[in-house]
């Protein structure tokens, strides 16, 4: 099913607004709360902890309700994942449809990246949920911390590549408008 440009633009706008609201209005407060007891970081730091020892050090430094806050953040992240993945993929699709030559080709090539990042993000979140649940019970964390960090690293790389492409295209678009206006 081919979505109309209007639907794609709507997805881009909703995604931008949703990501902003969730980042500033929801996740920032949760991250600040997790760091309030002197922890080196919150859920984002946990994503990149890599080793069980680092993960436990982070979790142990959280306030008493830290595990519950982290679990809530990981469940809310499902909405965030849907927002960023659909918005970035929609933006790449619009460039694939309307961008000139090489930009359109790269738009087509990069459209799947946010969707792959979203899948990795879900796998990462499942593993992080297991980490925070098992950390409270003193159980083994090894495979879960390693897999979560691997997924997070690749996810961040895929999102970065997509964002750089979109930023370069936006700069090109603005440059073209300025040249044609002057």
Backbone torsions as a table, in degrees:
resi	resn	phi	psi	omega
1	UNK	NA	125.1	-179.6
2	UNK	-93.9	119.8	179.7
3	UNK	-78.7	145.7	179.0
4	UNK	-72.2	160.4	177.2
5	UNK	-60.2	-36.7	180.0
6	UNK	-61.6	-43.1	178.6
7	UNK	-65.5	-42.1	179.8
8	UNK	-63.0	-43.9	177.8
9	UNK	-63.5	-37.9	177.4
10	UNK	-62.2	-43.4	176.8
11	UNK	-60.0	-43.6	-179.5
12	UNK	-61.1	-47.3	-177.6
13	UNK	-66.2	-46.8	179.1
14	UNK	-61.0	-41.9	179.7
15	UNK	-63.4	-45.6	179.1
16	UNK	-59.5	-48.4	180.0
17	UNK	-64.4	-45.3	-178.9
18	UNK	-63.7	-43.8	178.9
19	UNK	-63.0	-42.8	178.9
20	UNK	-62.0	-49.8	-178.3
21	UNK	-61.5	-44.6	-178.6
22	UNK	-68.4	-38.6	-179.4
23	UNK	-66.1	-51.1	-175.2
24	UNK	-81.0	-41.0	-172.3
25	UNK	-90.2	-21.8	-175.1
26	UNK	-118.7	-63.6	-172.1
27	UNK	-68.8	-34.6	179.6
28	UNK	-60.6	-44.1	178.5
29	UNK	-63.3	-39.8	178.9
30	UNK	-66.4	-44.0	178.9
31	UNK	-62.0	-44.6	178.4
32	UNK	-60.6	-41.1	179.5
33	UNK	-63.4	-43.3	-179.4
34	UNK	-64.7	-32.1	179.0
35	UNK	-84.9	-7.7	-173.9
36	UNK	-62.6	-24.3	-179.8
37	UNK	-92.8	11.4	179.1
38	UNK	95.1	10.3	178.8
39	UNK	-66.7	150.4	179.7
40	UNK	-71.0	-17.6	-179.0
41	UNK	-178.4	173.6	-179.8
42	UNK	-107.4	-136.6	-176.7
43	UNK	-66.4	-38.3	-179.9
44	UNK	-61.9	-42.3	176.5
45	UNK	-64.2	-37.3	179.1
46	UNK	-63.9	-35.2	178.4
47	UNK	-56.8	-33.8	-175.3
48	UNK	-109.2	18.3	-177.4
49	UNK	-65.6	-35.0	179.1
50	UNK	68.2	-56.2	-176.3
51	UNK	-100.0	152.9	175.5
52	UNK	-59.0	-36.7	-178.6
53	UNK	-63.0	-43.9	178.4
54	UNK	-66.3	-41.1	179.2
55	UNK	-61.0	-46.2	-180.0
56	UNK	-64.8	-37.6	179.1
57	UNK	-62.7	-41.5	177.3
58	UNK	-63.8	-51.9	-176.1
59	UNK	-62.2	-41.9	-179.5
60	UNK	-64.7	-25.9	-179.5
61	UNK	-85.7	-9.2	179.1
62	UNK	-70.0	159.9	174.5
63	UNK	-64.4	172.2	-175.3
64	UNK	-53.9	-36.5	-179.5
65	UNK	-93.5	15.9	-175.0
66	UNK	-58.7	-42.7	-179.3
67	UNK	-63.6	-43.2	178.9
68	UNK	-63.6	-41.0	178.7
69	UNK	-64.7	-43.7	178.9
70	UNK	-63.0	-42.2	178.4
71	UNK	-62.1	-43.6	178.1
72	UNK	-61.3	-42.6	179.1
73	UNK	-62.9	-41.2	-179.7
74	UNK	-67.1	-36.5	176.9
75	UNK	-70.9	-40.5	177.3
76	UNK	-65.6	-26.4	-179.4
77	UNK	-61.2	-20.5	177.9
78	UNK	-60.3	-41.9	177.3
79	UNK	-65.7	-43.4	179.8
80	UNK	-59.6	-44.2	178.8
81	UNK	-59.6	-47.5	179.8
82	UNK	-60.6	-40.4	-179.5
83	UNK	-65.0	-54.7	-175.5
84	UNK	-67.3	-38.1	-178.0
85	UNK	-66.3	-46.1	-179.3
86	UNK	-68.3	-39.9	-179.7
87	UNK	-65.6	-46.4	-179.8
88	UNK	-67.4	-41.5	178.6
89	UNK	-65.3	-39.9	178.3
90	UNK	-64.0	-42.3	178.8
91	UNK	-62.8	-43.4	177.7
92	UNK	-64.4	-37.9	178.6
93	UNK	-64.1	-40.7	178.1
94	UNK	-62.6	-40.9	177.1
95	UNK	-67.7	-39.0	178.1
96	UNK	-60.6	-35.8	-179.1
97	UNK	-79.5	-36.3	-168.7
98	UNK	-121.6	-7.9	-179.6
99	UNK	-75.9	155.3	178.2
100	UNK	-74.0	145.6	172.4
101	UNK	26.3	-104.3	-175.9
102	UNK	-62.0	-33.8	177.9
103	UNK	-63.0	-42.1	178.4
104	UNK	-64.3	-42.0	178.7
105	UNK	-61.4	-46.1	179.6
106	UNK	-67.0	-35.1	175.4
107	UNK	-58.6	-44.0	178.0
108	UNK	-64.7	-41.7	-178.6
109	UNK	-67.2	-35.5	-174.0
110	UNK	-90.5	-13.6	-179.6
111	UNK	-53.2	-40.6	-179.8
112	UNK	-71.9	-19.3	-173.8
113	UNK	-57.8	-46.4	178.7
114	UNK	-63.9	-28.3	178.9
115	UNK	-72.6	-38.9	174.8
116	UNK	-66.0	-41.8	177.4
117	UNK	-59.0	-40.5	179.6
118	UNK	-63.1	-43.2	178.4
119	UNK	-61.6	-44.3	178.3
120	UNK	-63.4	-37.2	179.3
121	UNK	-64.3	-38.9	177.6
122	UNK	-65.9	-44.4	177.9
123	UNK	-61.2	-43.4	177.2
124	UNK	-57.9	-47.4	-177.7
125	UNK	-64.0	-39.2	177.0
126	UNK	-60.2	-44.1	179.7
127	UNK	-67.5	-37.7	178.0
128	UNK	-68.5	-36.6	174.8
129	UNK	-61.0	-40.3	176.7
130	UNK	-65.8	-38.9	179.3
131	UNK	-61.9	-51.3	-176.8
132	UNK	-68.4	-33.7	177.9
133	UNK	-68.0	-46.2	-176.5
134	UNK	-74.3	-29.1	179.2
135	UNK	-62.5	-39.1	178.0
136	UNK	-66.3	-24.6	-179.2
137	UNK	-98.5	-2.2	-180.0
138	UNK	71.7	24.1	-177.8
139	UNK	-88.7	171.2	179.9
140	UNK	-64.0	134.9	-177.1
141	UNK	-116.4	-10.0	-168.8
142	UNK	-46.3	-61.9	-173.8
143	UNK	-63.4	-30.8	-175.5
144	UNK	-73.8	-40.6	179.6
145	UNK	-69.0	-41.1	-179.9
146	UNK	-63.9	-46.8	-178.3
147	UNK	-66.5	-39.9	178.2
148	UNK	-61.0	-44.3	-179.5
149	UNK	-67.7	-40.3	177.4
150	UNK	-60.6	-48.6	179.3
151	UNK	-62.1	-43.0	-179.3
152	UNK	-63.4	-42.4	-178.2
153	UNK	-63.6	-47.7	179.6
154	UNK	-66.6	-40.9	178.1
155	UNK	-57.5	-50.6	-179.6
156	UNK	-61.0	-38.1	178.6
157	UNK	-64.8	-44.8	179.7
158	UNK	-63.6	-41.5	178.4
159	UNK	-66.3	-41.0	179.8
160	UNK	-61.8	-44.4	178.8
161	UNK	-60.2	-44.7	179.7
162	UNK	-63.3	-44.9	-179.3
163	UNK	-65.4	-38.7	177.3
164	UNK	-62.9	-44.2	177.1
165	UNK	-58.5	-48.0	-178.7
166	UNK	-65.4	-38.8	177.7
167	UNK	-64.9	-44.7	178.2
168	UNK	-61.8	-40.7	178.7
169	UNK	-66.0	-41.5	178.8
170	UNK	-62.4	-42.3	177.5
171	UNK	-63.0	-41.5	177.4
172	UNK	-61.9	-43.9	-178.9
173	UNK	-62.0	-45.7	178.8
174	UNK	-63.2	-44.1	179.0
175	UNK	-58.4	-44.5	178.9
176	UNK	-62.1	-41.5	179.3
177	UNK	-65.8	-41.5	178.9
178	UNK	-65.5	-41.0	178.5
179	UNK	-65.2	-40.8	-177.5
180	UNK	-75.1	-24.4	178.9
181	UNK	-80.4	-26.4	-174.6
182	UNK	-106.1	NA	NA
